[in-house]
Amino acid sequence: MQANLEVLEGLARRLEISVPRAEVEAEVQRRLKALAKNVKVPGFRPGKAPAALVARQYAPGVRQEVLGELLQKRFSEAVAQLGLRVAGYPRFESRPAGEGDENLVFDARFEVYPDVAMGELGAGKIVRPVVTVADSEVDKTLAVLQKQRRSFEAVDRAAETGDLVKFDYHATIDGQPFPGGEGQDFTAVIGEGRLLKDFEQNLVGIKAGETREFDLTFPADYAAKEIAGKTAHFSVAVKEVQAPVLPAVDSAFAQALGVEDGDVEKLRAEVKANLEREVGRRVKTRLKEQVMDLLVQSTNFDVPQSLVEMEIERLRRMTEADMQARGLQSMKLSADMFQEQAERRVRLGLILADIIQKQDIKAGPEQVRALVEEQAQSYEEPEEVVHWYYQNPERMQEIESLALEENVVAWVMGQAQVEDVVTSFDELMGRA
């Protein structure tokens, strides 16, 4: 078939498509005839309604369906003939038809995929963090685990940061009580941030049986809008002060953390292995971020806006679903919020696909299996998680995509300048 293609601005194209009226009408009549055999029309038995009545009721919908299928068929044939790679979906617009025209003529507007010309990667610099997990990091982690399993015991002294305080409170604003301004037997650990910082600081130094009065100004962005930015006068009566008691790192502690024989050294080894796995994940993430930035900066091409719009809609739906799952108020989010992110994701997707195709990058079954097992390590029953992945082709496709991405990262690092930099554990974890 003859296809008339017009190159518009950027990646946009326009294709003229003709569909013979006779072909459309013949197919419409064929489908109406088949439909009439089974369709239910009020007042008639199935299959006994007059053909004219069936046509009057169903012909518009059938004609639209037939025309849509024929347009898509002609469009697919035309782009195949022209060797075009269509990005997104075409939009069909009808041209005015003259009296007696044998053909229905449409313009198909669409975008094509760009030619991705990879930029120069040799000058790109990538920093690879080199981190050693020392015994001190194991000690810090065990200290956190101890704190998570602490108990509290009553003490006869003034409250300090880290203590659990039990108290009654009464507050007024301009001498008047307000909702939430009174409570009994309230408990909080000083320094954990459950209360406003100024309130917690006023609990320090009080003993059981003592009362303290102080003024507190609520933040301007306080959740309770009716008292945000206002100053309240508090009276706090402390009933009990309890000091934290940490469990010893002994056999019982190790057993509580899943080491069946209670071997403390085995516990330390497991903690260190977990920290090293986390270090590995963080280093991978750092490298991937730098590689993706380098690819975006080094490769310049037009991005199909149809793909960007699809990605914006996907990101918007995901965000709205996440907000609902968190119990946040549902609201229609603006497409502008996702424009930059969507364009970057589409651009990277096209770059990665181009590298994978041109460099013949593949993911081997051993690599995929290793990634599945790595994902499963953080669960109590890793073997069941591995089985869960292999049961579902979609889940396995996600893992295979990750493996391909890893291989692209490795290929880019082979082209760029990579510098190993000794990095502290805290800096890698974002604590420095």
C-alpha positions in Angstrom: 0.0 0.0 0.0 1.1 3.6 -0.6 1.8 5.5 2.6 2.1 9.3 2.7 4.4 10.3 5.6 5.0 13.9 6.7 7.8 14.7 9.1 6.7 17.3 11.7 8.7 19.0 14.4 11.1 16.8 16.4 9.9 13.2 16.7 6.3 13.9 15.5 5.0 12.4 12.3 1.8 12.5 10.3 0.6 9.6 8.2 -2.3 9.7 5.7 -4.4 6.6 5.9 -7.3 5.7 3.5 -10.0 3.2 4.2 -12.4 2.2 1.4 -16.0 3.0 2.4 -17.2 -0.1 0.7 -14.9 -2.3 2.9 -16.1 -0.6 6.0 -19.8 -1.0 5.1 -19.4 -4.6 4.0 -17.8 -5.5 7.3 -20.5 -3.6 9.2 -23.2 -5.5 7.4 -21.5 -8.8 8.0 -21.3 -8.1 11.8 -24.8 -6.8 12.0 -26.1 -10.0 10.3 -24.2 -12.2 12.8 -25.4 -10.0 15.7 -29.0 -10.2 14.6 -29.0 -14.0 15.2 -28.5 -13.7 18.9 -29.2 -10.1 20.0 -32.1 -9.5 22.4 -34.4 -6.7 21.4 -37.4 -5.9 23.7 -40.7 -7.3 22.2 -38.9 -9.9 20.1 -37.5 -13.4 20.7 -33.7 -13.7 20.4 -32.7 -13.7 16.7 -36.2 -12.6 15.5 -35.9 -8.8 15.6 -36.2 -7.1 12.2 -32.8 -6.4 10.5 -33.6 -2.7 10.2 -34.3 -2.4 13.9 -31.1 -4.2 14.8 -29.2 -1.9 12.4 -30.7 1.3 13.8 -29.8 0.3 17.4 -26.4 -1.3 16.9 -24.9 0.1 13.6 -23.2 3.2 15.0 -21.3 1.2 17.6 -20.4 -1.6 15.1 -19.3 1.0 12.5 -17.0 2.7 15.1 -15.5 -0.7 16.1 -14.9 -1.7 12.5 -13.4 1.6 11.5 -11.1 1.5 14.5 -9.8 -2.0 13.7 -9.3 -1.1 10.0 -7.4 2.1 10.9 -5.1 0.3 13.3 -4.5 -2.5 10.7 -3.7 0.1 7.9 -1.5 2.0 10.3 0.5 -1.1 11.3 1.0 -2.0 7.7 2.2 1.5 6.8 4.7 1.9 9.6 6.0 -1.6 8.9 6.4 -0.7 5.2 8.2 2.5 6.2 10.3 0.9 8.9 9.1 3.2 11.6 9.4 2.5 15.4 6.3 4.1 16.9 6.5 5.5 20.4 3.2 5.4 22.3 -0.1 5.3 20.4 -1.3 7.1 17.3 -4.1 9.7 17.4 -6.4 9.4 14.4 -8.1 12.5 13.0 -10.7 12.3 10.1 -10.4 14.6 7.1 -13.6 16.1 5.6 -15.1 13.8 3.1 -16.5 15.0 -0.2 -19.7 13.8 -1.9 -19.2 10.5 -3.5 -15.7 9.9 -2.1 -14.9 6.2 -2.2 -12.4 6.4 0.7 -12.5 7.7 4.2 -9.2 9.6 4.8 -7.6 10.0 8.2 -4.4 11.6 9.5 -2.5 9.4 12.1 -0.4 11.6 14.3 2.3 9.9 16.3 5.9 10.0 17.5 8.8 7.8 16.7 11.6 6.5 18.9 14.7 8.7 18.7 18.1 7.6 17.5 20.2 7.4 20.7 23.8 8.4 20.0 25.8 7.5 23.0 28.0 10.3 24.2 31.7 10.1 25.3 31.9 8.3 28.6 35.7 8.1 28.9 36.0 11.5 30.5 33.3 10.7 33.1 34.4 10.2 36.7 32.8 7.7 39.1 33.7 7.5 42.8 33.5 4.0 44.3 33.2 4.0 48.1 35.5 1.5 49.8 34.1 0.7 53.3 35.4 -1.7 55.9 33.0 -3.0 58.6 35.0 -2.8 61.8 34.2 -4.3 65.2 33.2 -0.9 66.4 30.3 -0.9 63.9 29.2 -4.3 65.2 29.4 -2.9 68.8 27.2 0.1 67.7 24.6 -2.2 66.1 24.5 -4.4 69.2 24.0 -1.3 71.3 21.0 -0.4 69.2 19.6 -3.9 69.6 20.1 -3.7 73.3 18.2 -0.4 73.4 15.4 -1.9 71.4 15.1 -4.6 74.1 15.5 -2.4 77.2 13.3 -2.4 80.2 12.7 0.4 82.7 13.0 0.4 86.5 11.8 3.1 88.9 14.5 5.3 90.4 14.5 8.0 93.1 16.3 10.8 91.3 15.6 13.6 88.9 14.6 12.7 85.3 17.4 12.6 82.7 17.4 12.2 78.9 16.6 8.6 78.1 14.4 8.1 81.2 10.7 7.1 81.0 8.5 9.7 82.8 4.9 9.2 83.9 3.0 12.4 84.6 -0.3 14.3 84.6 -0.5 17.6 82.8 -2.9 20.5 82.5 -2.6 23.4 80.1 -4.4 26.7 79.2 -4.1 29.3 76.5 -5.0 32.8 77.7 -6.3 31.2 80.9 -8.7 29.0 79.0 -8.5 25.2 78.6 -8.3 23.7 75.1 -8.9 20.3 73.4 -5.9 18.0 74.2 -4.7 20.3 76.9 -5.1 17.8 79.8 -4.0 14.3 80.4 -3.4 11.7 83.2 -0.8 9.0 83.5 0.9 10.0 80.3 4.2 8.3 79.6 7.1 9.4 77.4 10.8 8.7 77.0 12.7 11.9 77.2 14.7 12.5 74.0 12.8 10.1 71.7 10.9 13.0 70.1 7.4 11.8 70.9 6.7 15.1 72.5 7.7 18.6 71.4 11.4 19.3 72.1 10.6 22.2 74.4 8.2 20.1 76.4 10.7 17.2 76.8 13.4 19.6 78.0 11.1 20.8 80.7 10.8 17.3 82.0 14.5 17.0 82.7 15.4 17.6 86.3 12.0 16.8 87.8 11.7 14.1 90.5 8.6 11.9 91.2 6.1 13.9 93.3 7.3 17.3 92.0 5.3 19.7 89.8 6.7 22.2 87.3 5.0 25.0 85.4 6.3 26.5 82.2 5.1 28.2 79.0 5.4 26.6 75.6 4.7 28.0 72.2 3.4 25.6 69.6 5.1 25.6 66.2 3.3 27.5 63.4 2.9 24.3 61.4 1.6 22.3 64.4 -0.9 19.6 63.4 -3.7 21.0 65.6 -4.4 24.2 63.6 -6.5 25.8 66.3 -3.5 26.1 68.6 -0.6 26.4 66.1 1.6 29.3 66.9 -0.1 30.0 70.2 1.5 30.0 73.7 0.2 27.7 76.3 0.9 27.6 80.1 1.6 24.0 81.3 1.5 22.5 84.8 3.1 19.0 84.9 3.0 16.7 87.9 5.5 13.9 87.7 4.3 10.6 89.2 7.3 8.3 88.4 10.7 8.3 86.9 12.1 5.1 85.4 15.6 4.6 84.2 16.4 2.3 81.2 18.0 -1.1 81.9 19.9 -2.6 78.9 20.1 -6.4 78.6 23.6 -7.9 78.7 25.0 -9.2 75.5 25.1 -12.8 76.6 23.7 -16.2 75.6 20.1 -15.3 76.4 20.4 -12.1 74.3 21.9 -14.1 71.4 19.1 -16.6 71.6 16.5 -13.9 71.7 18.0 -12.6 68.4 17.7 -16.0 66.7 21.0 -17.7 67.5 19.7 -21.0 68.7 22.8 -22.1 70.7 23.3 -18.7 72.2 26.8 -18.3 70.9 27.6 -14.6 71.3 30.5 -14.8 68.8 28.1 -16.3 66.2 25.7 -13.4 66.9 28.5 -10.9 66.3 29.4 -12.7 63.0 25.8 -12.6 61.8 25.5 -8.9 62.7 28.8 -8.2 60.8 27.5 -10.2 57.8 24.3 -8.2 57.8 26.2 -4.9 57.9 28.5 -6.0 55.1 25.4 -6.9 53.0 24.0 -3.4 53.7 27.3 -1.8 52.8 27.2 -3.8 49.5 23.7 -2.5 48.7 24.6 1.1 49.5 27.7 1.0 47.4 25.7 -0.5 44.5 23.2 2.3 44.9 25.9 5.0 44.9 27.5 3.6 41.8 24.2 3.2 40.0 23.2 6.8 40.7 26.5 8.1 39.4 26.3 5.9 36.3 22.8 7.1 35.5 23.8 10.7 36.0 26.7 10.2 33.6 24.5 8.6 31.0 21.9 11.4 31.1 24.6 14.1 31.0 26.5 12.4 28.1 23.6 11.5 25.8 21.4 14.2 24.3 18.3 13.4 22.2 14.6 14.3 21.9 12.4 12.3 24.2 8.9 11.2 22.9 6.4 13.3 24.8 3.8 10.5 24.4 6.0 8.3 26.5 6.6 11.0 29.0 2.9 11.6 29.4 2.3 7.9 30.0 5.0 7.8 32.6 3.6 10.9 34.3 0.2 9.2 34.6 1.8 6.0 35.9 3.8 8.0 38.6 0.7 9.9 39.5 -1.4 6.8 40.0 1.3 5.2 42.1 1.6 8.3 44.3 -2.1 8.6 44.8 -2.4 4.9 45.7 0.5 5.3 48.2 -1.2 8.3 49.8 -4.5 6.4 50.2 -2.6 3.4 51.6 -1.1 5.8 54.2 -4.5 7.1 55.1 -3.7 10.5 53.6 -6.5 12.6 52.0 -7.0 11.7 48.4 -6.4 14.5 46.0 -5.8 15.0 42.3 -2.1 15.6 41.8 -0.8 18.0 39.1 1.1 16.5 36.1 3.7 19.2 36.5 4.8 17.6 39.8 6.0 14.5 37.8 7.3 16.1 34.6 11.0 16.2 35.4 11.0 12.8 37.0 9.0 11.2 34.2 11.2 12.7 31.5 14.4 11.5 33.2 13.0 8.0 33.6 11.9 7.8 30.0 15.3 9.1 28.8 17.2 6.6 30.9 15.0 3.8 29.8 15.8 4.6 26.1 19.5 4.9 26.9 19.6 1.6 28.8 17.7 -0.2 26.1 20.1 1.1 23.5 23.1 0.0 25.4 21.7 -3.4 26.1 20.9 -3.9 22.4 24.1 -2.5 20.9 26.4 -4.1 23.4 24.5 -7.4 23.4 24.2 -7.3 27.2 22.4 -10.3 28.8 21.6 -11.6 32.2 22.6 -15.1 32.9 20.5 -17.5 35.0 23.2 -17.7 37.7 23.2 -13.9 38.1 19.4 -13.9 38.3 19.5 -16.6 40.9 22.1 -14.8 42.9 19.9 -11.6 42.9 16.8 -13.6 44.0 18.8 -15.1 46.9 20.1 -11.7 47.8 16.6 -10.3 47.9 15.5 -13.3 50.1 18.3 -12.9 52.7 16.4 -10.4 54.7 13.5 -12.8 55.4 13.2 -15.5 58.0 12.5 -18.2 55.4 14.8 -17.4 52.4 14.0 -20.6 50.5 10.3 -19.8 50.6 11.0 -16.3 49.2 13.1 -17.8 46.4 10.3 -20.2 45.5 7.8 -17.3 45.6 9.9 -15.4 43.0 10.3 -18.3 40.7 6.5 -19.0 40.8 5.7 -15.8 39.1 7.0 -14.7 35.6 6.3 -11.0 36.3 8.4 -11.1 39.5 11.2 -12.9 37.7 11.0 -10.3 34.9 11.7 -7.6 37.5 14.7 -9.5 38.8 16.0 -10.0 35.2 15.6 -6.3 34.6 17.7 -5.6 37.7 20.4 -8.0 36.5 20.5 -6.2 33.1 20.7 -2.9 34.8 23.7 -4.1 36.9 25.4 -5.3 33.8 24.9 -1.9 32.1 26.4 -0.2 35.2 29.4 -2.5 35.0 29.8 -1.8 31.3 29.7 2.0 31.8 32.2 1.7 34.7 34.5 -0.1 32.2 34.3 3.0 29.9 34.6 5.7 32.6 37.3 6.7 35.1 36.6 5.0 38.4 38.3 6.2 41.6 38.2 4.1 44.8 37.7 6.3 47.8 38.0 5.1 51.4 34.8 6.0 53.1 33.6 5.7 56.7 30.7 3.5 57.5 28.7 6.4 59.0 29.3 8.5 55.8 28.0 5.7 53.6 25.0 5.3 55.8 24.3 9.1 55.7 25.1 9.6 59.4 28.2 11.8 59.0 
